[in-house]
Amino acid sequence: MVQEGWGQDEAQHLTEMYVLLERGAAAWTTGDAATVLGRAPRTFEDFVLRAMAAGAWRC
């Protein structure tokens, strides 16, 4: 990243963030989505299956 023009500090911070994400440090959830939606959240897979059944992405 530094070779691409990023500053050393910025590159280091971004690298540390990705390492934490890879280790699962941010792999927790809250009940906020259910509170905002008024229902339990769906998985991305469920979203895709419902959208396909409704005719999304047809050419």
C-alpha positions as CSV (number, residue, x, y, z in Angstrom):
1,M,0.0,0.0,0.0
2,V,2.9,2.4,0.8
3,Q,4.3,1.6,-2.7
4,E,0.9,2.7,-4.1
5,G,1.2,6.1,-2.4
6,W,-0.5,5.5,1.0
7,G,1.1,7.0,4.1
8,Q,2.9,4.6,6.4
9,D,0.4,5.2,9.3
10,E,-2.7,4.9,7.1
11,A,-1.4,1.6,5.6
12,Q,-0.6,0.2,9.0
13,H,-4.0,1.1,10.4
14,L,-5.8,-0.4,7.5
15,T,-3.7,-3.5,7.7
16,E,-4.5,-3.9,11.4
17,M,-8.2,-3.5,10.7
18,Y,-8.2,-6.3,8.1
19,V,-6.2,-8.6,10.5
20,L,-8.8,-8.0,13.2
21,L,-11.7,-8.7,10.7
22,E,-9.9,-11.9,9.5
23,R,-9.6,-13.1,13.1
24,G,-13.3,-12.6,13.7
25,A,-12.9,-9.7,16.1
26,A,-16.0,-8.0,14.6
27,A,-18.1,-11.1,14.1
28,W,-20.7,-10.2,16.6
29,T,-24.2,-9.0,16.1
30,T,-26.7,-6.9,18.1
31,G,-30.5,-6.8,18.1
32,D,-30.5,-3.5,16.3
33,A,-31.6,-4.8,12.9
34,A,-34.6,-6.6,14.4
35,T,-35.5,-3.4,16.3
36,V,-35.3,-1.2,13.3
37,L,-37.0,-3.7,10.9
38,G,-39.7,-4.9,13.4
39,R,-38.8,-8.5,12.5
40,A,-35.9,-10.8,12.6
41,P,-33.3,-10.1,10.0
42,R,-32.9,-12.5,7.0
43,T,-29.7,-14.1,5.7
44,F,-28.3,-12.8,2.5
45,E,-29.0,-16.2,0.9
46,D,-32.7,-15.8,1.8
47,F,-32.7,-12.3,0.3
48,V,-31.3,-13.6,-2.9
49,L,-33.7,-16.6,-3.1
50,R,-36.7,-14.3,-2.5
51,A,-35.5,-11.7,-5.0
52,M,-35.0,-14.4,-7.6
53,A,-38.5,-15.9,-7.0
54,A,-39.9,-12.4,-7.4
55,G,-38.3,-12.0,-10.8
56,A,-35.3,-9.9,-10.0
57,W,-32.3,-10.0,-12.3
58,R,-34.2,-11.3,-15.3
59,C,-32.9,-10.1,-18.6
